[in-house]
Amino acid sequence: MASIWARYLAELLGTYILVIVVACLDIVGEASDIFSAQAHFSQVPLYAAGAVTALTYSLYNVSGAHLNPAVSVAFGVAGEMTWKMVGIYVALQSLAAMLGTFTFAVAFQVTLQNNKSGEYDWARAGLTEVLFSTMFCFVFLNVVRAKKNKDSQHYGLAIGLALLAATCAGRWSAADLSQTAPACDPRA
């Protein structure tokens, strides 16, 4: 691993970049005539997974490329990281997420709102987040353990695919299944 300051900077910049990329996926897709609304929403999870995969490969050897407080907490629970370091990572990731959100809002002149998203209530959204964050952290921890035991170059791909699965499956669990299929469904 790199120096402690390089690790901190990697987590800060990586999370900042990830927040802006994912936020831009939504605004650029809505403003573009290239994609239909159906194509746009089905592609967002794929693009987000691609961004996570690229950032994981770029930053893994510097900071571990957590880029998410849930991953850092999972590392603390698993004993892979000291709780002091977990606290620093979570603080840096939270700061980066706020800065990324602010940068996005200013750059695209977007008004940020704090209310429920669409027809999903807080309970469904929260349960979905907990379930799929747990799955994502499980994959992340297992990939890191496997990488320690063997020089594997597939770690970034596994992490990106876990995010893709969580994003697509999360749309199913939060949606009312009596309505039309979410955009991640290949039948849609």
Secondary structure, 3 states (H helix, E strand, C coil): CCCHHHHHHHHHHHHHHHHHHHHHHHHHHHHCCCCCHHHHHHHHHHHHHHHHHHHHHHHHHHHCCCCCHHHHHHHHHCCCCCHHHHHHHHHHHHHHHHHHHHHHHHHCCCCCCCCCCCCCCHHHHHHHHHHHHHHHHHHHHHHHHHHHHCCCCCHHHHHHHHHHHHHHHHHHHHCCCCCCCCCCCCCC
